[in-house]
Amino acid sequence: MVAAAAAEASSLRVREVSKSFPVPDDPVARRLTLDSVSLSLAAGELVSLVGPSGCGKSTLLRLIAGLDSPDSGELLVGSEPITEPSAERGLVFQDPNLFPWLTVRRNIEAGLVARGVLREKRHEADEFMRLVGLETFGDAYPHHLSGGMAQRVALARALINHPKVLLLDEPLGALDAFTRMRMQDEVLRLWQARRTTMLLVTHDIDEAIYMSDRIVIMTQRPGRIERTIPITLERPRDRSSADFLRLRGDILELLHFAGNAVAAV
């Protein structure tokens, strides 16, 4: 299963991508948000993107998702250029964005409906409900679910399309600390089972260290790649180990937050 899942994954390449937006109240001026960003992920890799608020992390995810276009540069999944949204690039937000009038099963099937393949793929909803541990909640509605359960539905809805790349925009940011740690393990379990290429945007340095193969650090706006840090700690990772804490301190220092009483970057 892992080998087959790995075959579904694909590499992701971002080459010299820049993006600007109009300045409010000045239609002529533009503000540069991303400046010549280059980034690559190998097929099946899990990479975290961290940096100061407003540095363009979410903008980069929207460009990779095909929801917006760069001013310059190139984005590719495998050898295919990204020109528009595609089910091959799943996107999960901080808010699960479930349809409140649909059951868990129907929410997970929504991606199949959008692709027009519900009739032949309907059986996969059961597989993905089992995958995220919600097989007994198929007939429940979103208001019956905890925050963590709702986010698992959002993950299953994205994964049922068998994306080559899964983009995660602070998907655990709204959860309490205990649920967040449990969901980190849940996402890792799904990743290890399917080996989908994942790019995770997070403000939580511990989360990035705990989950990632590599951490990519961005600068203040306009966002550029400051440094890439490989994480070689064995999994499962011990958040209290000396190596983990040393790495955390090094990254916080890079982000200029060492010594500050700031829990999240």
TORTI-576531 format. One record per residue: chain; x negated, y, z negated of N, C-alpha, C in turn. Coordinates in pm, whole numbers, plus 50000, padded with zeros to 5 digits. Layout:
BEGIN
c	nX	nY	nZ	caX	caY	caZ	cX	cY	cZ
A	X	Y	Z	X	Y	Z	X	Y	Z;
...
END
This chain:
BEGIN
c	nX	nY	nZ	caX	caY	caZ	cX	cY	cZ
A	49917	49879	50000	50000	50000	50000	49914	50125	50000;
A	49805	50124	49920	49718	50241	49915	49654	50266	50050;
A	49608	50159	50118	49546	50174	50249	49644	50231	50350;
A	49769	50181	50347	49870	50231	50439	49902	50376	50410;
A	49911	50409	50280	49941	50546	50243	49829	50640	50283;
A	49703	50594	50267	49590	50677	50305	49593	50708	50453;
A	49643	50612	50533	49651	50634	50677	49750	50746	50711;
A	49849	50768	50623	49946	50875	50646	49883	51012	50620;
A	49786	51017	50530	49724	51144	50494	49640	51196	50610;
A	49609	51323	50605	49527	51381	50709	49441	51491	50650;
A	49334	51525	50719	49248	51634	50675	49317	51768	50698;
A	49273	51867	50624	49325	52003	50637	49206	52096	50653;
A	49212	52183	50753	49103	52277	50777	49159	52418	50794;
A	49100	52511	50721	49132	52653	50731	49004	52722	50775;
A	49008	52789	50890	48887	52848	50948	48901	52999	50963;
A	48822	53073	50885	48811	53218	50898	48949	53286	50905;
A	49037	53249	50814	49175	53301	50815	49183	53432	50738;
A	49242	53533	50801	49269	53661	50737	49418	53693	50750;
A	49470	53763	50650	49612	53800	50650	49630	53933	50579;
A	49706	54023	50640	49738	54151	50579	49887	54174	50584;
A	49934	54266	50499	50075	54299	50492	50092	54451	50495;
A	50208	54499	50544	50232	54643	50543	50231	54699	50402;
A	50180	54821	50389	50182	54890	50261	50319	54953	50242;
A	50385	54932	50127	50517	54993	50104	50512	55144	50124;
A	50615	55197	50189	50630	55341	50213	50526	55398	50308;
A	50450	55310	50374	50353	55357	50474	50347	55253	50586;
A	50437	55265	50684	50450	55160	50787	50326	55145	50875;
A	50237	55242	50874	50117	55235	50957	50005	55155	50888;
A	49993	55174	50757	49884	55111	50683	49915	54965	50652;
A	49810	54885	50639	49823	54746	50600	49721	54715	50490;
A	49760	54624	50401	49673	54585	50290	49624	54443	50315;
A	49492	54426	50314	49432	54295	50340	49450	54206	50217;
A	49511	54089	50236	49535	53995	50127	49436	53879	50129;
A	49409	53825	50246	49310	53718	50263	49205	53765	50363;
A	49078	53742	50330	48969	53792	50413	48875	53679	50453;
A	48891	53631	50576	48801	53529	50634	48786	53407	50543;
A	48899	53348	50506	48900	53231	50419	48876	53104	50501;
A	48779	53025	50458	48752	52895	50519	48755	52789	50410;
A	48825	52679	50439	48847	52575	50339	48876	52445	50412;
A	48828	52335	50358	48859	52205	50418	48888	52102	50310;
A	48985	52015	50340	49018	51903	50253	49007	51776	50335;
A	48940	51676	50280	48935	51545	50346	49069	51475	50327;
A	49100	51383	50415	49224	51307	50402	49227	51235	50267;
A	49337	51251	50194	49354	51186	50066	49292	51258	49949;
A	49236	51376	49970	49171	51451	49863	49272	51537	49788;
A	49246	51559	49658	49329	51646	49575	49241	51764	49531;
A	49275	51883	49580	49196	52004	49555	49284	52108	49489;
A	49229	52176	49387	49299	52286	49322	49242	52419	49368;
A	49331	52517	49381	49295	52652	49421	49329	52743	49304;
A	49226	52810	49248	49248	52898	49132	49189	53035	49163;
A	49237	53134	49090	49188	53270	49108	49282	53369	49044;
A	49244	53496	49039	49326	53598	48974	49462	53614	49041;
A	49560	53658	48967	49692	53685	49024	49679	53786	49136;
A	49749	53762	49246	49747	53854	49358	49633	53834	49454;
A	49554	53725	49437	49437	53706	49524	49472	53636	49655;
A	49598	53596	49672	49640	53538	49799	49655	53388	49801;
A	49656	53325	49684	49668	53178	49679	49800	53131	49741;
A	49910	53191	49698	50040	53150	49751	50055	53189	49897;
A	49996	53303	49935	49997	53342	50076	49929	53237	50161;
A	49816	53185	50113	49745	53081	50188	49830	52956	50202;
A	49901	52918	50096	49988	52801	50105	50100	52823	50206;
A	50156	52943	50210	50262	52973	50307	50209	52965	50451;
A	50086	53007	50471	50027	52997	50604	50007	52851	50643;
A	49959	52770	50548	49939	52628	50577	50073	52559	50602;
A	50176	52603	50528	50309	52545	50547	50372	52587	50680;
A	50316	52689	50745	50372	52737	50870	50485	52836	50852;
A	50502	52888	50729	50609	52984	50700	50570	53125	50739;
A	50442	53147	50767	50392	53277	50809	50271	53251	50899;
A	50228	53354	50972	50116	53339	51065	49999	53426	51021;
A	49877	53379	51040	49760	53460	51003	49738	53572	51105;
A	49669	53677	51062	49628	53781	51156	49518	53728	51247;
A	49430	53645	51191	49321	53586	51268	49281	53456	51202;
A	49208	53375	51275	49163	53248	51222	49248	53131	51270;
A	49221	53014	51216	49283	52891	51264	49311	52798	51147;
A	49426	52730	51154	49463	52630	51054	49498	52501	51126;
A	49445	52389	51077	49468	52262	51143	49496	52152	51041;
A	49588	52062	51075	49606	51936	51005	49557	51827	51100;
A	49452	51758	51060	49385	51670	51155	49328	51756	51266;
A	49365	51726	51388	49321	51808	51503	49432	51897	51556;
A	49549	51894	51488	49665	51969	51536	49673	52107	51472;
A	49680	52214	51552	49693	52348	51495	49829	52367	51429;
A	49832	52444	51322	49956	52476	51252	50017	52600	51316;
A	50136	52585	51374	50202	52698	51439	50343	52723	51386;
A	50397	52627	51311	50533	52640	51260	50552	52541	51145;
A	50663	52555	51070	50689	52458	50962	50705	52316	51017;
A	50669	52219	50935	50679	52079	50976	50695	51992	50853;
A	50771	51884	50869	50788	51789	50759	50656	51721	50726;
A	50556	51732	50813	50425	51674	50785	50349	51752	50678;
A	50400	51872	50645	50341	51953	50538	50450	51985	50437;
A	50454	51906	50329	50552	51927	50224	50510	52041	50133;
A	50607	52115	50081	50579	52228	49993	50669	52219	49870;
A	50607	52220	49751	50680	52214	49624	50647	52340	49546;
A	50753	52413	49504	50737	52539	49434	50747	52519	49283;
A	50722	52629	49209	50739	52626	49064	50883	52598	49027;
A	50978	52656	49099	51120	52627	49081	51154	52509	49170;
A	51215	52403	49117	51247	52286	49200	51338	52316	49318;
A	51420	52424	49308	51508	52464	49418	51599	52350	49464;
A	51657	52279	49367	51751	52173	49401	51886	52232	49436;
A	51960	52161	49520	52097	52202	49553	52187	52161	49437;
A	52246	52257	49365	52321	52221	49244	52446	52138	49270;
A	52499	52143	49392	52622	52070	49423	52595	51928	49474;
A	52466	51892	49484	52431	51759	49531	52372	51675	49419;
A	52395	51546	49424	52337	51455	49325	52186	51441	49348;
A	52120	51375	49255	51977	51350	49270	51950	51277	49402;
A	52029	51174	49428	52009	51099	49553	52023	51190	49674;
A	52129	51270	49676	52155	51357	49792	52048	51464	49806;
A	51996	51513	49693	51888	51611	49701	51763	51549	49763;
A	51732	51425	49723	51615	51358	49779	51635	51329	49927;
A	51758	51298	49965	51788	51269	50105	51791	51393	50193;
A	51789	51513	50132	51804	51636	50210	51698	51649	50318;
A	51575	51606	50288	51470	51612	50390	51500	51522	50509;
A	51557	51404	50482	51594	51313	50590	51706	51373	50674;
A	51800	51441	50607	51911	51506	50679	51856	51614	50772;
A	51762	51694	50720	51705	51804	50800	51633	51750	50924;
A	51573	51631	50912	51501	51572	51026	51593	51489	51115;
A	51719	51471	51074	51813	51394	51153	51787	51246	51154;
A	51727	51194	51044	51693	51052	51038	51758	50983	50918;
A	51863	51043	50862	51924	50986	50742	51976	50846	50765;
A	52041	50821	50878	52102	50691	50904	52000	50578	50895;
A	51884	50595	50961	51786	50487	50964	51692	50487	50843;
A	51684	50598	50770	51589	50608	50660	51656	50615	50522;
A	51787	50604	50517	51859	50621	50391	51807	50530	50281;
A	51765	50410	50316	51718	50314	50216	51595	50363	50141;
A	51520	50458	50201	51398	50506	50137	51427	50590	50013;
A	51549	50643	50003	51583	50723	49884	51568	50638	49758;
A	51609	50511	49763	51595	50423	49647	51448	50402	49613;
A	51363	50385	49715	51221	50365	49693	51159	50486	49624;
A	51197	50606	49668	51134	50725	49611	51193	50762	49475;
A	51318	50725	49450	51371	50743	49314	51297	50653	49217;
A	51265	50531	49259	51185	50441	49174	51043	50497	49157;
A	50989	50551	49262	50853	50603	49259	50837	50712	49153;
A	50939	50798	49139	50932	50907	49040	51007	50873	48912;
A	51050	50747	48896	51111	50703	48771	51251	50756	48748;
A	51328	50776	48855	51464	50831	48840	51569	50739	48902;
A	51538	50608	48908	51630	50516	48975	51766	50507	48907;
A	51774	50541	48778	51903	50535	48708	51977	50669	48710;
A	51919	50769	48779	51979	50903	48780	52028	50944	48919;
A	52047	50847	49006	52086	50878	49143	52214	50957	49154;
A	52310	50934	49065	52440	51001	49072	52449	51123	48981;
A	52339	51157	48913	52338	51275	48826	52321	51401	48909;
A	52368	51513	48854	52353	51643	48919	52241	51722	48851;
A	52185	51821	48921	52070	51895	48865	52091	51950	48725;
A	52214	51991	48691	52235	52048	48558	52228	51942	48448;
A	52224	51814	48486	52208	51706	48389	52061	51677	48359;
A	51970	51738	48435	51829	51701	48429	51746	51797	48346;
A	51640	51745	48284	51542	51832	48219	51456	51897	48328;
A	51373	51994	48287	51286	52060	48384	51191	51964	48451;
A	51133	51873	48372	51040	51776	48428	51107	51681	48525;
A	51229	51637	48493	51302	51548	48582	51338	51618	48712;
A	51380	51745	48702	51413	51821	48822	51292	51835	48913;
A	51173	51856	48853	51054	51870	48934	51016	51737	48999;
A	51046	51626	48933	51022	51496	48994	51112	51475	49115;
A	51236	51525	49107	51325	51518	49223	51266	51598	49339;
A	51213	51718	49309	51152	51802	49413	51032	51731	49477;
A	50952	51662	49395	50839	51588	49448	50886	51473	49539;
A	50988	51400	49494	51040	51290	49575	51099	51342	49705;
A	51167	51456	49701	51226	51515	49822	51118	51550	49924;
A	51001	51598	49874	50890	51629	49965	50822	51502	50016;
A	50803	51403	49927	50729	51283	49963	50807	51191	50056;
A	50940	51198	50054	51020	51107	50136	50997	51132	50284;
A	50946	51251	50319	50913	51281	50458	50774	51231	50497;
A	50707	51162	50404	50573	51108	50429	50480	51216	50484;
A	50465	51327	50410	50381	51436	50462	50235	51397	50468;
A	50165	51451	50566	50021	51431	50574	49949	51517	50471;
A	50011	51630	50437	49955	51721	50337	50069	51767	50247;
A	50048	51764	50116	50145	51814	50020	50089	51939	49953;
A	50162	52049	49962	50122	52177	49907	50201	52203	49779;
A	50132	52230	49670	50194	52244	49540	50165	52384	49486;
A	50268	52469	49482	50252	52608	49440	50294	52624	49294;
A	50201	52602	49202	50227	52607	49058	50353	52528	49020;
A	50362	52402	49063	50485	52326	49044	50517	52296	48898;
A	50419	52308	48808	50441	52274	48668	50438	52397	48579;
A	50431	52515	48639	50412	52638	48564	50526	52674	48471;
A	50648	52629	48502	50764	52667	48421	50794	52568	48309;
A	50712	52464	48298	50739	52359	48198	50668	52389	48067;
A	50723	52335	47956	50654	52348	47828	50527	52265	47831;
A	50435	52292	47738	50302	52233	47742	50304	52081	47741;
A	50390	52020	47657	50395	51875	47646	50446	51814	47777;
A	50556	51870	47831	50612	51818	47956	50514	51838	48070;
A	50444	51951	48066	50347	51981	48172	50238	51875	48177;
A	50185	51835	48062	50080	51733	48061	50133	51599	48111;
A	50255	51564	48072	50315	51441	48121	50333	51446	48273;
A	50374	51563	48326	50395	51576	48470	50262	51576	48546;
A	50157	51625	48483	50025	51615	48547	49991	51469	48572;
A	50016	51385	48471	49992	51242	48487	50084	51182	48593;
A	50208	51233	48599	50304	51184	48699	50256	51216	48840;
A	50211	51340	48861	50162	51379	48994	50038	51297	49030;
A	49949	51276	48934	49831	51193	48960	49869	51050	48995;
A	49968	50998	48927	50014	50861	48957	50067	50853	49099;
A	50147	50953	49139	50201	50955	49275	50088	50968	49377;
A	49991	51052	49345	49878	51072	49436	49796	50945	49450;
A	49771	50876	49338	49693	50754	49343	49768	50643	49416;
A	49902	50645	49408	49982	50543	49477	49988	50568	49626;
A	49992	50697	49668	50014	50728	49808	49895	50793	49878;
A	49803	50849	49799	49683	50913	49855	49718	51021	49957;
A	49826	51091	49933	49858	51207	50015	49757	51317	49989;
A	49711	51384	50092	49623	51500	50076	49701	51609	50004;
A	49646	51660	49892	49719	51758	49811	49634	51882	49786;
A	49698	52000	49804	49637	52127	49768	49725	52190	49661;
A	49670	52206	49542	49744	52254	49425	49700	52394	49388;
A	49794	52488	49387	49768	52621	49333	49808	52621	49186;
A	49716	52662	49099	49747	52664	48957	49673	52778	48890;
A	49731	52831	48781	49665	52929	48697	49604	52863	48573;
A	49624	52732	48560	49582	52660	48441	49450	52588	48469;
A	49341	52636	48411	49209	52580	48438	49201	52435	48391;
A	49256	52405	48273	49255	52267	48224	49326	52174	48323;
A	49438	52220	48377	49513	52140	48475	49428	52113	48598;
A	49358	52216	48646	49275	52200	48765	49163	52099	48740;
A	49098	52107	48623	48990	52013	48591	49045	51872	48575;
A	49157	51859	48507	49215	51729	48477	49258	51654	48604;
A	49304	51729	48705	49367	51665	48819	49280	51654	48944;
A	49184	51743	48962	49127	51765	49095	49001	51685	49125;
A	48980	51663	49256	48850	51619	49306	48755	51737	49316;
A	48811	51853	49354	48733	51976	49364	48820	52093	49322;
A	48756	52199	49273	48825	52323	49241	48766	52433	49329;
A	48853	52504	49399	48812	52615	49484	48851	52745	49413;
A	48753	52831	49390	48776	52957	49317	48780	53073	49415;
A	48884	53155	49403	48900	53271	49490	48869	53400	49415;
A	48832	53502	49490	48801	53633	49433	48929	53715	49416;
A	48914	53833	49354	49021	53931	49353	49058	53966	49497;
A	49179	54022	49515	49224	54065	49648	49129	54170	49705;
A	49097	54158	49836	49139	54053	49928	49071	53920	49896;
A	49151	53815	49895	49101	53685	49853	48997	53627	49948;
A	48887	53585	49890	48783	53511	49960	48748	53389	49875;
A	48683	53292	49936	48637	53175	49860	48508	53214	49788;
A	48514	53213	49655	48398	53248	49574	48305	53129	49556;
A	48363	53015	49524	48282	52896	49497	48370	52772	49499;
A	48309	52659	49533	48377	52530	49526	48302	52443	49425;
A	48376	52388	49328	48315	52310	49221	48365	52165	49230;
A	48277	52069	49257	48319	51929	49255	48340	51882	49111;
A	48446	51804	49090	48475	51750	48957	48443	51601	48961;
A	48338	51564	48892	48289	51426	48899	48325	51345	48774;
A	48404	51402	48683	48444	51329	48563	48529	51209	48602;
A	48506	51095	48534	48583	50975	48564	48727	50992	48520;
A	48819	50932	48596	48960	50931	48558	48990	50800	48485;
A	49083	50799	48388	49155	50917	48336	49063	51007	48255;
A	49085	51138	48262	48994	51235	48203	49035	51271	48062;
A	48936	51292	47979	48956	51327	47839	48942	51479	47826;
A	49054	51546	47795	49054	51692	47788	48968	51746	47673;
A	48936	51661	47577	48857	51706	47461	48710	51667	47469;
A	48669	51605	47580	48530	51561	47591	48438	51681	47608;
A	48312	51663	47571	48214	51771	47582	48196	51815	47728;
A	48196	51720	47821	48178	51754	47962	48296	51835	48014;
A	48417	51796	47974	48538	51868	48016	48534	52011	47964;
A	48503	52028	47835	48502	52161	47774	48389	52246	47830;
A	48277	52186	47861	48165	52261	47920	48203	52312	48059;
A	48270	52226	48136	48314	52266	48269	48418	52378	48262;
A	48507	52365	48164	48609	52469	48144	48543	52603	48115;
A	48444	52604	48026	48374	52727	47993	48303	52788	48113;
A	48240	52701	48193	48170	52750	48312	48267	52817	48410;
A	48383	52755	48430	48480	52810	48525	48539	52941	48472;
A	48571	52945	48343	48622	53068	48284	48520	53181	48296;
A	48393	53147	48280	48289	53249	48294	48284	53300	48437;
A	48297	53208	48533	48300	53249	48673	48416	53343	48701;
A	48526	53319	48635	48646	53402	48654	48646	53525	48565;
A	48538	53545	48490	48522	53663	48405	48625	53668	48291;
A	48664	53548	48243	48757	53545	48132	48695	53481	48007;
A	48568	53443	48015	48504	53386	47897	48505	53488	47785;
A	48544	53443	47664	48547	53534	47551	48677	53610	47535;
A	48764	53603	47638	48893	53668	47627	48995	53571	47571;
A	49089	53621	47498	49195	53535	47443	49306	53522	47545;
A	49272	53468	47663	49367	53452	47771	49385	53303	47793;
A	49506	53254	47770	49531	53111	47780	49540	53065	47924;
A	49593	53149	48011	49607	53114	48152	49548	53227	48235;
A	49476	53189	48337	49409	53289	48420	49511	53370	48498;
END
